[in-house]
């Protein structure tokens, strides 16, 4: 009897992934779960899915922009871009569920099966069953009327990506805390007060666009300023170093969240806006809407 471990780790991992994927879809079938979310980047070979006879809908989570799913994958399958940063397994699933719901790919009451792994490992290792409304209290605070437009935009996704990069990398090796507010400039204006000369003033719109390739480095430098970044609905930075002058009796934050979180929550309570806060102490990224926490993301501790 040969009890030697498999000498080819690539073959071993491929076999493990194949077995995990097969088990995941069998479980979904047994539980009548019709949607499966799977991290494409953690599959060494996405053709494993193509070889299966699927009855479930697939939502692919993709971190790398250059990642291309095979052309013959069903058009009914959805693809979502999530930030290419070292998030924990649960944070990757949270952001995936969040974006799936606000892009209309998933119902809040729907139970889904998720297959994931450590970011960057290219190895699936975890099966998770989730029901967004039941398991994630950050969704219960949203007054759903179909979608929340601000949350189903490339601007919001890009700001999350920038915030996560700032949280993970800091500035010159040191942790940085900052906040972003996304909303209508005319609605936000009464609640904004400039603390310093606005570094974005006078620059052309394309130089202030959140999608600009060098924007992460620019934001990293301005993050040292007190105050928040303000971003228009069209994805242009309006200001930095901006004081958020809003208060609301509706704000109830748990212990450990400070003045920056309170200000960011308050402005979303009095305007139709979304705020994103980077904590310098925990390096968590928190999203507020309607004065409440919608989403909390943390970097991977198991990389």
Secondary structure, 3 states (H helix, E strand, C coil): CCCCCCCCHHHHHHHHHHHHHHHHHHHHHHCCCCEEEEEHHHCCCCHHHHCCCCCCEEEEEECCCCCCCCCCCCCCCEEEECCCCCECHHHHHHHHHHHHHHCCCCCCCCEEEEEECCCCCCCCCEEEEEEHHHHCHHHHCCCCCCCCHHHHCHHHHHHHHHHHHHHHHCECCECCCEEEEEECHHHHHHHEEECCCCCCCCCCHHHCECCCCCHHHHHHHHCCCCCEEEEECCCEEEEEEEEECCCCCCCCCCCCCCHHHHHHHHHHHHCCCEEEEECCCCCCEEEEECCEEEEEECECCCC
